[in-house]
């Protein structure tokens, strides 16, 4: 019963991924089953958040000409038609543009004294509002309130503060990922079991039984349980979102080690609620309801006060001890009068409105409810109209062989570089999601953790190891030195006796770094880079391991532990044969001729996990290393077909991954590749290039119809988006002649990136020169090293030729797709829908909601952030985990820099293919059909452009110039 | 004579007669009582700095007033309370600094009173409980209120703090002084910070339509601030002497 109730509501809470691999996501994912407009209405009610920008924002865009008049009128008419208000069209337009931005100014105490208010209107307003009676007011205002919040409201206590602090204290310590040096004891038992130790609870049951017991104590009515759970989850939605993510990711290391679940989290929350409430006179809903029954007006007033809804005058009266009934009556009267006054004054400004005040009130209600959507849709439609008129030029693909094709991520930040490259030489460019449709688990050289380089919705099946291919003594020495230094400093810092002496003795050394980084960042960075260990040249394991190798490596780890432990016991080194014998005994239960005490054997099994299960697990993991030849061919084929590069290969195919660089920035990974789960997408590019350069792969690919000439070279590059620098790797495969040609490419790339930086200078605050851009990447006080994906507005899925003449100001996700190459099952388009489209929508809506209500859906200002448990950031000493994007990413001087719109997806494909792919993609289907993205279909075959709206494709334009 | 002064400066008439039927103008009566007390001191040359009974009573008044002040969110009430939170100072300060301190305090409280009036005019009452985020929504009102509160919270180099420190430097500090400083310093600080945190900062209330100060109000507050600045500069000069 408990689980079912939780399952019923947990969809409302968005998942939150750890900040180290920041995953852009739609905070309203749980609402995507509903139509966008309806979903937002519901979310507004639950989260008590803004879901659209205020009217004055849209009006300013309208005045700038970004929102076109005829489009606004069209959308307004449509909404008015739905409500039978078309006859008031002109008044509605005036209301939206002129009155709505000043709407609140009509509702002032000052004007209430000057106006005569219509009594009948007041009666009508009362009928449909929360002001009907005290009961109505209470019910309306305590929706999603917990018992302790209502208690706080009534008795002016601070229970919420205390309870939430206790909860955050516990969960942040339990969920800690080695931020603290003193970890919580017994965490491996799981969140709830550890909690029992933590609080000294004598309870033998599980979390569900515990929750049930507390719900019984609190006497929460049966039918209200799921709502009560939601109320609790909403209190710290960020933490709940992170636990929800952990619970859903079986591969997450910390979840495997220290399991946590939403049920456990609820048990913790409810425990603290009961702990702090049980000694109060009103400690359950039964008593609370009795109290409310006897003091209805008083409770209503106190709740209004708690919600900051009670005007100051009535707070004075409450303080003075006046009779609650009279205060409430007076309050309700005044509120209704102000509501009526607002309507009356607005109507005065619309003298042409034909109808009485009551009709006007209904008219205003509709407009106030729908204006956000009308404006938003008008803004999107204006963009759609502008762009569809600009797409397509007569530019044709060049006849001569190209020198290079630049394949970059679909990320909006690649647009400028691609545009300049195409304009300055024999180059063309392609866009594909940074993981290149090749999801991999990457294990970097000298790192012991895995990175899943693919969208968060995919789990990779192939592991790629990075290994050094040259001697690296200097690296080892520098690394060892840095490691030791860090350890010593940490030990000195964390030892109770040494910090003071350390600061006294060597504190000034840190001052050099502090002042140097502040006043001479470039010089200091150059200086310290000499001490940083330089990674040796490396290579990737691309081929699968043989069965013998797999068994050998799987055994090797076990052997190491056996030798260590048993040798220590026997006080002599074990021979290889002896080790193997012990191992076989432990794994297969074979007889053992050496005398090893049982406790040692048990220790090896229990502590070091030398078991048959672990052996099988290791083998399974090792069998995932590399790719089989067929897999290599498949991934290369998928990659080439997806971007449409199946013939006319250039001399160089440059696959460029991307990442960002900044200092003192917990949100750095939000600037990395979204399609690689908030990681740098270079490993995918490099692995793909290694595969592409293989003779045997090319041979097999030729059999499948794609012939790559033997002189074509695939080269991987890394685009640092903060500085717009692109560096290429593995160039040693080029011969002298190729090197000369490639030098020309590098020069042109240098030029293109420089032009791109010049463009970005104009939009970044406090940036005058290119040098300023480089400094931003290393400046530790810089809260905005780059704009990232801010201002993203659309995605173009189609041929680059259709839009290459346009300057898109880094606002488009550019996805290469040629429907003529797609197969009968539309597998390429389906894959694009299921991967890049979802990632694009998540990025777009993360930006949207972080802009419209940064306090609820965003992360607030970076200035107040502290890193907590190494999973995210919060404010001060304790607060909810901050989800979403910080203000510095979406706002500029408190005004929105990002223009919040839904992602407009321009898709070049015939309608039947688009329909087929929509149907085939389970993930994309709801977001397309429910309009969480705006799909615009460019059907070259029929020469028509449609937009998807109200469940159907509507023709918006016939193509004058058809590329076919 | 000390007893009369105690009645006037420690808020006895206020608590007995005025508190329950608080009116807008009550502040002026309280201020008038203080000024009358000041005149009594001049006319009769009274010095209470050694009168333990007076000082102890004033400390009690200060503590009681701080408690009351922390319970209310009405600016008119708080303006009165600020007068009596400072009661012990009236008895302990040397006469010269008492005059300056009273002057600076009353100018600040007139400013705060006018902010209360601004609240009443625009939000229906001088109660700030639900009027958060003033600094963002009504920046001028937020700015002036911030200055008055920082002065009341005894932040140097604002005049109230400057005269307190001047007096501390001039007088011989003893246990009574320390006690008084602790009581009235924390009293002023906590009450001023409570207002600052709740109304100047914090989240703006979406149910309220914020209106900033009108032009003539801005001019008047600017004049008050210039006066405070002049007094502060004078006080600083005194310290440096």
Interface residues (C-beta under 8 A of the other chain):
Chain A: X104 X105 X107 X108 X109 X110 X305 X308 X309 X310 X311 X312 X313 X314 X315 X316 X319 X855
Chain B: X72 X73 X74 X119 X120 X121 X122 X123 X124 X125 X126 X127 X128 X129 X130 X131 X132 X203 X205 X207 X209 X211
